[in-house]
Amino acid sequence: MDLSEHQRLAVQRAQSILSNAGLSASDLDYSPTTSTRSLTPTTSNTSPAASSIALLPSTEPSPIVQASNYIPPPARQFTADEISQNAHRVNRQTTVDAIVEHPLGAIVEYPETGSVMGQAIAHIFSISANYITHEFDNPKASFQYSFGDGHGGRKNVLCHLLRDSTDGKPVKCNRISTSCKGLKACSSNTDAFINATHSYTHRAHISELITPTRAFSPADDSAEREVFTKTFAFFCALKVHGCSFRTSTEFTDFNFENDSNIDPNDYECALVTPTAVSPRSPTSCSGNLIMRTDKYNQRFIQCEHCSRADQAHLILWNLQEFNINYLQALLAHDMAAIVIHEERAEHCGYGPLVPCDFVASPVEHKQTCARWHRNSAGMLERGRLLKWEHDCQSKFDIFVPVNLVAVPHIAIVCRNPHSHPPPAPIKTPPPLVDLFRSLLTDMDWELADATPRRILCDSGFMRGLRMALGWTLDRSPSLADLHPSLANLDHVHRLMYKFHRDKYPMGTGFQGAKLLVDKENELPHHTRYVRCAETHTLPGGVDFRLIVCMSPLMSRHLLLARRVSIDTSFKRLHGWQEFEIEAWDNNHMRSLTGARAFINSQSAQAHLVLFRQIFSITSEDTGTPVSFKHIHGSGYESVVADAHMGQGLGLGMFCSELSKNIKTPCIYEPHRKLCDLTPYDHLRRFYRLCIVHFKRNLRPLQSQVSKEVYNAMLSLSSSDAHPNFQRTLNVIRGGGRKAEAWLKDKLQTNKFALPALYRPASFIPEDIWRACPTTTNGNEQAHRNINRDGVHLTLLGGIMRGRAFDDRAAQSIDVHASLGIGTRDRDATHAYRASRSITRQGNLCLCHLPIVLTAS
């Protein structure tokens, strides 16, 4: 059988692994004596090393994690025999002093360099193809050092450190020459602080060599220091923002949607907020901030232009946590007083006069120090990050074979010691990035809403992380256990955004939903769920977006329903409202969601478009047009909703469209044709309001009106006629301005409200009125159930979680229909639901009983 290049590469890699372990291909037939397939050991000729092979325990870390924990040995000096055989030569002119041969896949973050000037160390890396990209990873990508000062290279040069396994000749390579860029240090540092070198380290003891920040012991955490620090930081914030100060400049979340070129290691692009570095707008106030005292001796800060006539300028109260004398001196530029405070702080080891020990790797792209200092002119400024004073002389020559498949090795020659401390391990090596990506990929569509916090709460991701780490401790692992750089959640967020962009090229918003619709349209009709993602222009030029999610099974349930409820939720998605149509199914004794939609407007016109789309899809799935009992003689008998005017009027307008060509007389008003009915006339024939929403909205008026008026308001929600309805209305009108406005809203503004509450004012037959649910509790419970699967989601995540929820409901219905197994031990019969309602009402009454204290 002819093998592909990738397959040949896999075979070569397997042969290399076996050879390095002292095994041969025949050893693959070995079986442990404890195998259930054979109780006797095999008689094949195996090598001595094979006798120690056993099945790996389940706690064994993944090969990538093992490679990341690899501690490279110190470089080995060449022997006299090796030197005589020219084994130390790179080429005719260049030699190395020592060599380190790393095992296959080893991750080296701090390669050893020469300990003195002119000394060179050769590193030989055995590499393999990346299992995701199928390309060879250059070990240089895992180095924590930044490269770039001096770059060059040549092609097709011979490297004597790498030999062809067939003839032993030097290998043709492409050579890349570069040098270390060192570190960046704050302009307020000291010369003694800069004087540091290193040549050999590894992650196991990197903390011993990394430039230490100034120790902050509990003894240093004095109240005086805390007050000084807070006062100084507050003034620096005022200095940046001035009168245009914003109450919140904290950067709480990332939005990389506008920048598709962000590097996951490009820290500065993500960490610096625009408000913190951009100059003040030319239109913003440039007035000085001054401190004043009110008549109660309370200090406050305000803009000098603030006045009774113009109160839009900044004014800040509650300065009790600051050192008022120091803050006042800073605001007034009283240098004599400022020097006293800051020199006292310097003597105690803190403040803007203390030398700074802040450093950053060039890969972070930071330009300024995080701290403020006084410059030589006495002005406050953020320290500038400057290139390390002593240029790093460490040089790197990287030799990459022209044919990596034939020679899967890379040689890297490192010369001269570094003139700075080693950088912190802030970069995640590519193999670990790939491992992290694979763990996230296993989350499937849940990646749409993944955040650094959520993935740590995801059982699937954590199970994969435990397996990758070979975790055996009682506590749960963290991302930092995979690599220290992943302790920075902002860095993790940037990596995740990159994965997001690869998996969801159109994003997780509306464009992503449109792409999902296109993919769903390619599926068999019975499997479709996301049915449309459209934009409609409403009157006034407003763009209305909607996404309708409903399976053909949901369409059939919706069409068979006679009494439905509608409601909108605002909690589950960012920037979208979730609309649901719900009905109770007596056959399966459970609430069913007939349609789920996501909208960005709740106007009557928006709901008209929404109902058109939902019932159009229902008709397409079932082959039966939608019908209402008061129009067609069969179909929907009643709809219960909250008092939202857009929902009600939009549904009435949809009914007007349905009946615009029907000239049949109305069964309730025979002198009127159905085509002549207005939207409010249609609502009068089937629409009801939820009494829970009605009472909840009425409750704030309880303290504003008399008890008689309040009871009269409540009495309007009734299926029976009032003895004297006009007298009830007069009682409410006479209850004061707020009661009169409330009644006007029910009679004139929301014209459907009174008929939807008071049956004698509607045309709904009494039996249909009493059969209709009095509340939208079914919708509220449906919202509550699906909110348990997650809230504050992206649009795509909300769609997919909704699909999972509706699929589970469909599955439970199928099991109940075929096997009679319900979702609970007790069926939700009418008697059971009535019993629960009475019990809850009794418990509610107990909560409002007065507490009686008796003497013992």
C-alpha positions in Angstrom: 0.0 0.0 0.0 1.3 3.4 -1.0 1.6 5.7 2.0 0.9 9.4 1.9 3.6 11.9 3.1 1.7 12.4 6.3 1.5 8.6 6.9 5.2 8.2 6.1 6.0 10.9 8.6 4.0 9.1 11.3 5.8 5.9 10.6 9.2 7.6 10.8 8.2 9.3 14.1 7.1 6.0 15.6 10.4 4.4 14.5 12.3 7.3 16.1 10.4 6.9 19.4 11.0 3.2 19.5 14.7 3.6 18.7 15.2 6.2 21.4 13.6 3.9 23.9 15.7 1.0 22.9 12.8 -0.9 21.3 12.1 -2.4 17.9 8.9 -2.9 15.9 8.7 -6.5 17.2 8.3 -5.3 20.7 4.9 -3.9 19.8 3.5 -7.5 20.1 4.3 -7.6 23.8 1.4 -8.0 26.2 1.5 -7.7 30.0 1.0 -10.8 31.9 -2.1 -9.3 33.5 -3.9 -9.0 30.2 -7.3 -10.6 30.1 -6.6 -11.9 26.6 -3.8 -14.2 27.6 -2.7 -15.5 31.0 0.7 -16.5 29.8 3.4 -14.1 28.5 4.2 -14.1 24.8 7.2 -16.0 23.6 8.2 -13.4 21.0 11.8 -12.2 21.1 11.7 -8.9 23.0 14.4 -6.5 24.1 15.2 -6.3 27.8 13.7 -2.8 28.0 10.4 -4.2 26.9 10.1 -6.3 30.1 9.5 -3.2 32.1 6.7 -1.9 29.9 3.2 -1.8 31.5 0.0 -0.1 30.7 0.1 3.6 31.5 -2.0 4.5 34.5 -5.0 6.8 34.0 -3.1 9.5 36.0 -0.3 9.8 33.5 -0.1 13.3 32.1 -0.4 13.9 28.4 2.8 13.9 26.4 2.5 17.6 25.8 2.3 18.3 29.5 5.2 16.0 30.2 7.2 17.8 27.5 6.3 21.2 29.1 7.6 19.9 32.5 10.9 18.8 30.9 13.9 20.2 32.7 16.9 20.4 30.3 20.2 19.2 31.6 23.2 21.5 31.7 25.2 21.5 28.4 27.8 18.7 28.0 31.3 19.7 27.1 32.8 18.0 24.1 35.4 15.3 24.8 38.8 15.4 23.2 37.9 12.5 20.9 34.8 14.4 19.7 36.8 17.5 19.1 39.4 15.6 17.2 36.5 14.2 15.0 35.2 17.8 14.5 32.0 17.0 16.2 32.0 20.4 17.8 32.0 22.2 14.4 28.9 24.0 13.1 30.7 24.7 9.8 34.3 25.3 8.7 34.6 28.6 10.6 32.4 28.2 13.6 32.5 25.8 16.6 30.5 25.4 19.8 31.8 24.6 23.3 29.0 22.4 24.6 25.9 20.6 23.4 22.5 19.6 24.7 20.4 17.0 22.9 16.7 17.3 23.8 14.3 14.4 23.5 11.4 14.3 21.0 8.8 17.1 21.6 10.7 18.7 24.5 9.5 22.2 25.3 12.4 24.4 26.3 11.5 28.0 27.3 15.0 29.2 28.5 17.7 27.6 26.3 21.1 27.7 27.9 23.6 30.1 26.5 27.4 30.6 26.9 28.3 31.6 30.4 31.0 34.0 29.2 31.4 36.1 26.1 32.3 34.0 23.1 31.1 30.7 24.5 28.5 28.9 22.4 26.0 26.2 23.4 24.4 24.0 20.7 20.8 22.7 21.3 19.6 19.7 19.1 15.8 19.4 19.1 14.0 16.3 17.8 10.7 17.5 16.4 7.5 16.1 14.9 4.6 17.5 13.0 1.9 19.4 14.8 -1.2 17.2 15.2 -3.5 20.2 14.3 -1.6 22.0 11.5 0.5 19.0 10.4 3.4 21.3 10.2 6.7 21.3 12.2 6.8 23.6 15.2 10.0 25.5 15.5 11.2 25.2 19.1 12.2 28.9 19.0 8.4 29.7 19.3 8.5 28.3 22.9 11.3 30.5 24.0 10.3 33.2 26.5 13.0 35.6 25.2 12.1 38.3 22.7 14.1 38.3 19.5 14.6 40.9 16.8 17.7 43.1 17.4 19.7 42.1 14.4 18.1 39.7 12.0 19.6 37.8 9.1 19.9 34.5 7.5 21.1 32.3 4.6 19.6 29.4 2.7 21.1 26.1 1.8 24.0 26.2 4.2 25.7 23.1 5.5 25.3 22.4 9.3 27.8 19.8 10.6 25.8 19.4 13.9 23.0 17.7 11.9 23.8 14.6 10.0 21.9 12.6 7.4 21.0 9.2 8.9 21.6 7.4 5.6 25.1 8.6 4.7 26.2 10.6 7.7 26.9 13.8 5.7 26.1 17.3 7.0 22.6 18.5 6.3 21.6 21.4 4.1 19.8 23.9 6.2 18.2 27.4 6.2 20.0 29.5 8.8 18.3 32.3 10.7 20.4 34.6 12.9 18.9 36.8 15.5 19.6 38.2 19.0 17.9 38.8 22.3 16.0 42.1 22.8 16.5 41.9 26.5 13.9 43.6 28.8 12.4 47.0 29.2 12.9 48.8 32.5 11.2 51.8 34.0 13.0 55.1 33.6 12.9 55.6 37.4 15.1 52.5 38.1 18.6 52.4 39.6 21.9 51.3 38.1 22.3 48.6 40.7 19.0 47.2 39.8 19.9 46.7 36.2 23.2 44.9 36.8 22.2 41.2 36.4 23.2 38.4 34.0 22.3 34.8 33.5 23.0 31.9 31.1 21.1 28.9 32.4 17.7 28.5 34.0 14.5 26.7 33.6 10.9 27.1 34.8 11.4 25.0 37.9 13.5 27.7 39.6 12.8 30.7 37.3 11.3 32.6 40.3 14.8 32.8 41.9 16.2 34.7 39.0 13.3 36.9 37.8 13.7 40.5 38.8 11.8 40.6 42.2 9.4 43.3 42.9 10.0 45.1 46.1 9.0 42.9 49.0 5.8 44.0 50.7 5.7 42.5 54.1 2.7 42.7 56.5 4.8 45.1 58.6 4.9 47.5 55.6 1.1 47.5 55.3 0.6 50.4 57.6 -2.5 52.6 57.6 -0.4 55.6 56.8 1.0 53.9 53.7 -2.5 52.8 52.5 -3.9 56.4 52.9 -1.0 57.9 51.1 -1.2 55.4 48.3 -5.0 55.9 47.8 -4.6 59.7 47.9 -1.8 59.7 45.4 -3.6 57.3 43.1 -6.8 59.4 43.3 -4.9 62.5 42.3 -3.2 60.7 39.4 -6.7 59.6 38.1 -7.9 63.2 38.4 -4.8 64.3 36.5 -5.6 62.0 33.6 -9.3 62.7 33.3 -9.7 66.2 34.7 -13.2 67.6 34.6 -14.2 65.0 32.0 -13.5 62.3 34.6 -15.6 59.1 34.1 -17.0 57.4 37.0 -15.8 54.0 35.8 -12.6 53.4 33.8 -12.2 49.8 34.9 -11.7 47.6 31.9 -14.1 44.7 32.8 -14.4 42.8 29.5 -12.7 42.5 26.1 -14.3 43.3 22.8 -11.9 42.3 20.1 -14.6 42.4 17.3 -13.1 45.6 15.8 -9.6 44.3 15.6 -9.0 41.0 13.9 -5.2 41.3 14.0 -4.6 41.1 17.7 -1.9 38.8 18.8 -2.8 36.7 21.9 0.5 37.8 23.4 -0.1 41.5 22.5 -0.9 42.5 26.0 -0.8 46.3 25.7 -3.3 46.4 22.9 -5.9 44.8 25.2 -4.9 46.0 28.6 -4.8 49.8 28.1 -8.2 51.4 28.1 -8.8 54.2 25.6 -10.0 56.5 28.4 -6.7 56.0 30.3 -4.3 57.0 27.5 -6.1 59.2 25.0 -5.9 62.9 25.4 -8.9 64.8 26.6 -11.4 65.7 23.9 -11.0 69.2 22.5 -14.6 69.8 23.5 -14.2 68.7 27.1 -13.7 71.1 29.9 -10.1 72.1 30.7 -10.9 73.8 34.0 -8.7 73.3 37.1 -10.0 71.1 39.9 -10.1 72.8 43.3 -11.0 71.7 46.8 -13.6 73.5 48.8 -15.4 73.2 52.1 -19.2 73.4 52.7 -20.9 74.9 55.7 -20.7 71.5 57.5 -16.9 71.5 57.1 -17.1 68.7 54.5 -14.5 68.8 51.8 -15.3 68.3 48.2 -13.6 68.7 44.8 -15.2 70.6 41.9 -14.2 72.1 38.6 -13.5 75.8 38.8 -16.3 76.4 36.2 -19.0 74.6 38.2 -21.8 77.0 39.3 -25.5 77.0 40.0 -26.1 77.9 36.4 -23.9 75.2 35.0 -23.9 72.1 37.1 -22.6 69.7 34.4 -19.0 70.1 35.5 -17.3 67.6 37.8 -18.0 67.6 41.5 -16.8 64.9 43.9 -17.8 64.3 47.4 -16.9 61.7 50.0 -13.2 62.4 50.4 -13.0 60.9 53.8 -10.6 58.1 52.9 -7.9 60.4 51.6 -5.2 62.5 53.3 -6.9 65.9 52.8 -3.8 68.0 53.4 -1.7 66.0 50.9 -4.6 66.0 48.3 -5.1 69.8 48.8 -1.4 70.4 48.3 -1.4 68.3 45.1 -4.5 70.1 43.7 -3.0 73.6 44.6 0.5 72.6 43.3 2.0 73.5 46.7 5.4 72.0 46.2 6.7 72.8 49.6 3.9 70.8 51.3 4.1 68.1 48.6 7.8 67.6 49.2 7.2 67.1 53.0 4.6 64.4 52.4 6.5 62.6 49.6 9.9 62.7 51.3 8.3 61.2 54.5 6.9 58.4 52.2 10.3 57.9 50.5 11.9 57.4 53.9 9.4 54.7 54.6 10.0 53.0 51.2 7.1 54.0 49.1 5.8 56.9 47.1 6.7 58.6 43.8 10.3 59.3 44.8 11.3 55.7 45.4 13.2 54.1 42.5 11.0 51.7 40.5 11.8 48.1 39.9 9.1 47.5 37.2 10.3 45.6 34.1 8.4 44.1 31.1 9.2 41.8 28.3 9.3 43.5 24.8 6.6 41.0 23.8 4.1 42.9 26.0 4.5 46.0 23.9 4.0 48.2 26.9 5.3 51.8 26.6 4.8 53.1 30.1 5.2 51.9 33.7 2.0 51.1 35.7 3.2 53.5 38.4 3.6 57.3 38.6 6.9 58.9 39.5 8.4 62.4 39.9 10.8 63.2 37.1 14.0 65.3 37.4 11.9 68.4 36.9 9.6 67.5 39.7 6.6 66.8 37.5 4.4 63.7 37.9 4.4 61.3 35.0 4.2 57.6 34.3 7.6 56.0 34.1 8.7 55.3 30.5 9.7 51.8 29.7 13.2 52.0 28.2 15.4 49.4 26.5 17.7 47.6 28.9 20.6 49.9 29.6 23.2 47.1 28.9 22.4 45.7 25.4 22.0 42.0 25.5 24.8 40.3 23.6 23.2 36.9 23.4 23.0 35.7 19.8 21.0 32.8 18.3 21.7 30.9 15.1 18.8 28.6 14.1 19.5 25.8 11.6 16.3 24.3 10.0 16.9 21.4 7.6 15.6 22.0 4.1 13.9 18.5 4.2 12.5 18.2 7.7 10.7 15.0 6.8 14.0 13.3 6.2 15.9 15.0 9.0 13.4 15.9 11.8 15.9 17.8 13.9 16.6 21.5 14.4 19.9 22.9 15.7 20.0 26.2 17.7 23.3 27.7 18.7 23.2 30.2 21.6 26.2 32.4 22.2 27.1 34.8 25.1 25.3 35.3 28.4 22.2 37.4 28.8 22.8 40.8 30.4 19.5 40.9 32.2 17.3 38.7 34.4 15.2 36.2 32.6 11.8 37.3 31.6 8.7 35.9 33.3 7.0 33.0 31.5 4.2 35.1 30.0 4.1 33.4 26.6 2.3 30.1 26.3 4.3 27.6 24.2 2.5 26.6 21.0 2.1 22.9 21.9 0.3 24.0 25.1 -1.8 26.4 23.1 -2.8 23.6 20.8 -3.7 21.4 23.9 -5.8 24.2 25.3 -7.5 24.6 21.9 -8.3 20.9 21.9 -9.9 21.1 25.4 -12.0 24.0 24.2 -13.0 22.3 21.0 -14.4 19.4 23.0 -16.9 21.9 24.4 -18.5 22.0 20.9 -21.2 24.7 20.6 -20.8 25.7 24.3 -17.6 27.4 23.2 -19.8 30.2 21.9 -20.3 31.5 25.4 -17.1 30.3 27.0 -15.2 32.7 29.2 -12.2 32.0 31.4 -14.5 31.8 34.4 -17.2 29.6 32.7 -14.8 27.0 31.4 -13.5 26.4 34.9 -17.1 25.6 35.9 -17.7 23.4 32.9 -17.5 19.7 33.9 -16.4 18.5 30.5 -13.6 21.0 30.2 -12.4 20.3 33.7 -12.5 16.5 33.0 -10.3 17.0 30.0 -7.9 19.3 31.9 -7.6 16.7 34.7 -6.8 14.0 32.2 -4.2 16.2 30.4 -2.5 17.0 33.7 -2.8 13.5 35.2 -4.4 15.2 38.1 -4.7 13.2 41.4 -5.1 15.9 44.0 -8.4 16.6 45.8 -8.7 20.2 44.7 -9.6 21.1 41.1 -6.8 22.1 38.8 -6.5 25.6 37.4 -5.2 26.8 34.1 -2.0 27.9 35.8 -1.3 24.3 36.4 -1.1 23.9 32.7 1.3 26.8 32.3 2.0 29.9 34.5 1.1 32.3 31.6 -2.5 31.0 31.8 -2.9 32.5 35.3 -3.4 35.8 33.4 -7.1 35.6 32.6 -6.8 38.4 30.1 -4.3 36.4 28.2 -6.6 33.4 28.3 -9.4 35.6 27.0 -7.4 36.6 24.0 -6.5 33.0 23.2 -10.1 32.1 23.5 -11.2 34.9 21.2 -8.8 33.6 18.6 -10.3 30.2 18.9 -13.8 31.8 18.7 -12.8 33.6 15.5 -11.6 30.3 13.9 -14.7 28.3 14.9 -17.2 31.1 14.3 -15.9 33.2 11.4 -19.0 35.3 11.4 -19.0 35.8 15.1 -21.6 34.8 17.7 -24.0 37.6 17.0 -26.6 38.2 14.3 -24.3 37.4 11.4 -23.4 34.1 13.0 -27.1 33.3 13.4 -27.6 34.0 9.7 -24.8 31.6 8.8 -26.4 29.0 11.1 -29.7 29.4 9.2 -27.9 28.8 5.9 -26.4 25.6 7.3 -29.8 24.5 8.7 -31.4 24.9 5.3 -29.1 22.3 3.9 -30.4 19.7 6.5 -33.5 17.5 6.1 -36.6 19.5 6.9 -37.6 17.5 10.0 -34.2 18.4 11.7 -34.3 22.1 11.2 -34.6 24.4 14.2 -33.2 27.9 13.4 -35.7 28.9 10.7 -35.0 32.5 9.9 -32.6 35.4 10.8 -33.9 38.5 9.1 -33.8 42.3 9.2 -36.9 44.3 8.5 -37.2 48.0 8.2 -40.1 49.3 10.2 -42.0 52.5 9.7 -39.7 55.4 10.7 -36.6 53.7 9.2 -35.9 51.5 12.3 -34.2 48.2 11.6 -35.9 45.3 13.3 -34.0 42.0 13.6 -35.5 38.7 14.6 -34.4 35.1 14.8 -37.2 32.4 14.9 -36.3 29.0 16.4 -38.9 26.2 16.2 -38.7 22.6 15.0 -41.5 21.0 12.9 -42.5 19.1 16.0 -42.9 22.4 17.9 -45.0 23.7 14.9 -47.4 20.8 15.3 -47.8 21.4 19.0 -48.4 25.1 18.4 -51.0 24.4 15.7 -52.9 21.9 17.9 -53.0 24.2 20.9 -56.2 26.1 21.7 -55.2 28.2 24.6 -51.7 29.7 24.4 -49.8 32.3 26.4 -47.1 34.7 25.2 -44.3 36.4 27.1 -40.9 38.1 26.6 -37.8 37.5 28.7 -34.9 40.0 29.0 -32.3 38.1 31.0 -30.9 35.3 28.9 -29.2 37.2 26.1 -27.1 40.3 25.8 -29.0 43.0 23.9 -31.9 40.7 22.8 -35.3 39.9 24.1 -36.5 36.3 24.0 -40.1 35.8 23.0 -42.0 32.5 23.6 -45.4 31.1 22.8 -46.3 28.4 25.3 -49.3 26.1 25.8 -50.3 23.4 28.2 -50.5 19.9 26.7 -53.1 17.8 28.6 -52.0 14.6 26.8 -48.5 14.8 28.2 -49.4 16.9 31.2 -46.7 19.4 30.7 -46.0 22.9 29.4 -44.7 23.0 25.8 -42.9 25.8 24.0 -44.4 26.2 20.5 -42.1 28.9 19.3 -39.0 30.7 20.5 -37.8 33.9 18.9 -35.1 36.6 19.6 -36.0 40.2 18.8 -34.5 43.6 19.3 -37.7 45.6 19.3 -41.1 45.3 21.1 -43.1 47.7 19.1 -46.5 46.7 17.6 -45.1 46.7 14.1 -42.2 44.5 15.2 -44.6 42.0 16.8 -46.7 42.0 13.6 -43.6 41.0 11.6 -42.8 38.4 14.3 -46.3 36.8 14.3 -46.2 36.7 10.5 -43.0 34.7 10.5 -43.9 32.3 13.3 -47.3 31.4 11.8 -45.8 31.2 8.3 -43.3 28.7 9.5 -46.1 26.8 11.3 -48.1 26.6 8.2 -45.1 25.5 6.1 -44.3 22.7 8.6 -47.8 21.4 9.0 -49.4 22.3 5.7 -52.3 23.9 7.6 -52.9 27.6 7.8 -53.2 29.2 11.2 -56.8 29.8 12.4 -58.5 31.7 15.2 -61.9 30.5 16.5 -63.6 33.9 16.2 -62.5 34.2 12.6 -62.5 30.7 11.2 -64.7 28.8 13.6 -61.8 26.7 14.9 -58.3 27.2 16.1 -57.0 29.5 18.9 -59.7 30.2 21.4 -57.7 32.5 23.7 -54.3 34.1 24.2 -53.1 35.3 27.6 -50.3 37.8 27.9 -49.0 40.6 30.1 -50.1 44.2 29.6 -47.4 45.0 27.1 -49.1 47.2 24.4 -46.8 46.2 21.6 -47.5 42.5 22.0 -51.3 42.9 22.1 -51.6 45.4 19.3 -49.2 43.5 17.1 -51.3 40.3 17.5 -54.5 42.3 16.8 -53.0 43.7 13.6 -52.0 40.2 12.6 -55.6 39.0 13.0 -56.8 42.0 10.9 -54.5 40.8 8.1 -55.9 37.3 8.4 -59.5 38.5 8.0 -59.0 41.4 5.6 -60.6 39.4 2.7 -63.3 37.6 4.8 -66.6 39.3 4.4 -68.4 36.8 6.7 -70.4 38.5 9.5 -68.9 38.3 13.0 -70.5 35.7 15.2 -70.5 38.1 18.1 -71.6 41.2 16.2 -73.6 39.9 13.2 -74.0 43.5 11.9 -70.3 43.8 11.3 -68.1 41.9 8.8 -64.9 40.3 9.9 -62.9 42.3 7.4 -64.2 45.5 9.1 -62.9 44.7 12.5 -60.0 46.8 13.9 -57.1 45.2 15.8 -58.7 46.2 19.1 -62.0 44.5 18.0 -60.1 41.3 17.3 -58.4 41.4 20.7 -61.8 41.8 22.4 -62.7 38.4 21.1 -59.8 36.2 22.4 -57.2 38.3 24.3 -56.7 38.1 28.1 -54.3 39.7 30.5 -52.3 37.9 33.2 -53.8 38.7 36.6 -50.5 38.2 38.3 -48.9 41.0 36.1 -52.1 43.0 36.7 -51.9 42.8 40.5 -48.1 43.3 40.5 -48.4 46.5 38.4 -51.2 47.7 40.7 -49.4 47.1 44.0 -47.3 50.3 43.9 -50.6 52.3 44.0 -51.8 50.6 47.2 -50.1 53.2 49.3 -51.3 56.1 47.1 -55.1 55.4 47.1 -57.7 54.4 49.7 -58.5 50.8 50.4 -61.9 51.2 48.8 -60.4 52.6 45.6 -57.7 49.9 45.6 -60.3 47.1 46.0 -62.3 48.7 43.2 -59.3 48.5 40.9 -58.7 44.9 41.8 -62.4 44.1 41.1 -62.0 45.0 37.4 -60.3 41.6 36.9 -63.4 39.5 37.0 -65.3 36.9 34.9 -68.6 38.0 36.5 -70.5 41.2 36.0 -70.4 43.9 38.6 -73.8 44.8 40.2 -73.1 48.5 39.2 -70.1 48.7 36.9 -70.4 52.5 36.4 -70.4 53.1 40.1 -67.1 51.1 40.4 -65.5 53.2 37.7 -66.7 56.4 39.5 -65.1 55.2 42.7 -61.8 54.8 40.9 -62.1 58.2 39.2 -62.7 59.8 42.6 -59.7 58.2 44.1 -57.3 60.9 43.2 -55.0 61.9 40.3 -53.1 58.7 40.1 -56.2 56.5 40.3 -57.8 58.5 37.5 -54.7 58.2 35.3 -54.6 54.5 35.9 -58.2 54.1 34.8 -57.6 56.3 31.8 -54.8 54.0 30.7 -57.2 51.0 30.9 -60.0 52.7 29.0 -58.3 54.8 26.4 -54.5 54.2 26.1 -54.5 50.4 26.2 -58.0 49.9 24.7 -57.7 46.1 24.9 -56.9 46.2 28.6 -60.4 46.4 30.2 -62.0 43.7 27.9 -59.0 41.5 28.6 -59.6 41.8 32.4 -63.4 42.1 32.7 -65.3 39.4 30.8 -68.6 41.3 30.4 -66.7 44.0 28.5 -65.3 41.4 26.0 -67.0 39.0 23.5 -65.2 35.9 24.8 -67.7 33.2 25.7 -67.8 32.4 29.4 -66.7 28.8 29.0 -63.7 29.8 26.9 -62.9 32.6 29.4 -62.9 30.1 32.3 -60.9 27.5 30.4 -58.2 30.0 29.5 -55.2 30.2 32.0 -55.5 33.3 34.2 -51.7 33.8 34.3 -48.6 33.5 32.1 -47.0 31.3 34.8 -46.4 28.7 32.1 -44.2 31.1 30.2 -42.5 32.3 33.4 -41.7 28.7 34.4 -40.4 28.0 30.8 -38.2 31.1 31.1 -37.0 30.0 34.5 -36.2 26.5 33.3 -34.2 27.6 30.3 -32.4 30.3 32.3 -31.0 27.6 34.5 -29.0 26.5 31.5 -27.3 29.9 31.4 -28.0 33.6 31.3 -26.3 36.7 29.8 -25.3 34.6 26.7 -24.3 35.5 23.2 -27.0 35.2 20.6 -25.5 32.0 19.1 -25.0 30.5 22.5 -28.6 31.3 23.4 -29.9 29.7 20.2 -27.9 26.5 20.8 -28.8 26.2 24.5 -32.5 26.8 23.5 -32.2 24.0 20.9 -30.8 21.6 23.5 -33.6 22.5 25.9 -36.3 22.1 23.3 -34.7 18.8 22.1 -34.9 17.5 25.7 -38.5 18.5 25.9 -39.3 16.7 22.6 -37.4 13.6 23.8 -39.4 13.5 27.1 -42.7 13.8 25.1 -41.7 10.9 22.9 -40.8 8.7 25.9 -44.1 9.6 27.6 -46.1 8.9 24.4 -44.4 5.6 23.7 -43.7 4.2 27.2 -45.9 6.3 29.6 -42.9 7.6 31.6 -43.3 11.2 32.7 -40.8 13.7 33.8 -41.9 13.4 37.5 -43.1 10.6 39.7 -46.5 12.3 40.0 -48.4 13.3 36.9 -49.3 17.0 36.7 -53.0 16.4 36.6 -55.6 19.1 37.1 -56.1 17.8 40.7 -52.4 17.8 41.5 -52.0 21.3 40.1 -55.0 22.6 42.0 -53.6 21.0 45.2 -50.3 22.7 44.8 -51.9 26.0 44.1 -54.0 25.8 47.3 -50.9 24.8 49.3 -48.9 27.7 48.0 -51.7 30.1 48.7 -51.9 28.8 52.3 -48.1 29.2 52.7 -48.4 32.8 51.4 -51.1 33.6 54.0 -48.9 32.2 56.8 -46.1 34.5 55.7 -48.4 37.5 56.3 -49.7 36.5 59.7 -48.7 38.9 62.6 -46.1 37.5 65.0 -47.5 37.2 68.5 -45.1 37.1 71.4 -46.2 35.3 74.5 -44.6 35.4 77.9 -43.1 32.1 79.0 
